[in-house]
Amino acid sequence: MPTPLQTKVRAAGPRGADLFGSLHLEEGILSHQTAQHIRDLVKSGDLRVGDRLPPERELGERLGVSRTVVREAIQILRAEGLVRIRMGVGTFVTQSAPNILEGPMSYLQHSEAKKIQDLLEARNVIEPAIAALAAENARPEHIARMEQAILDMDGLFADGYKYIEHDNRFHIALAEASNNSVYLLLLNSIVDLLQESRLLAVSTQGAPKRANAYHRRILEAVRAGEPKKAYAAMVGHMDQIAQDVRTAMS
């Protein structure tokens, strides 16, 4: 049975007509509903591989949502591999494989499960080493940035996307404090890949608060110049993330 959104898409007429009429929004996260609307357009064939989406502001106006909502939806689809962002050019549909069009959780639980496990294992190797080096090399500006990121996260436990943004700031500041350019390069290179596992982790009840408790332990070890404690605190943090991801996926 077609959804109201799919009915609306078909009613829009031939390609070239406005496929992005205002959403009939129900309760839920607007960014996820916006992402699902775009998935439906791809699944129905109204959007095809190579098609460019309207700019964020225009798309938001046509869907009746804010530009921030559109940006978050695009990041969800980008993490799934459904769209590609070309800086200064636009956002393009990159694939139409049906396995990612049944919803992000279905995608994650099947084709993405191995990728998430691989990412967690990689983080468990890289990030404790980063924390230990940061305890040896951190400068006051690194400490200040990590402190601010933790404070910002304290007020965002109910907003997963914004929490993740500041969580990323904390871990990047830590990598910069390690004074190892390769570790920083490695961490920056997987930021986009980590988006989905982070979303899964913070969706678990109490996960953001638990994560920030570990962030404070890591920061205090770095501030005190104690590499072994920083390493151990990061190992604990990685274990906590892995458990929260498993809980969310089950």
Secondary structure, DSSP 8 states (H G I E B T S, - for coil): ---HHHHHHHHT-STTS---------SS-HHHHHHHHHHHHHHHTSS-TT-B---HHHHHHHHTS-HHHHHHHHHHHHHHTSEEEETTTEEEE----GGGSS-HHHHHHTTTHHHHHHHHHHHHHHHHHHHHHHHHH--HHHHHHHHHHHHHHHT-TT-HHHHHHHHHHHHHHHHHHTT-HHHHHHHHHTHHHHHHHHHHHHTSTTHHHHHHHHHHHHHHHHHTT-HHHHHHHHHHHHHHHHHHHHHHH-
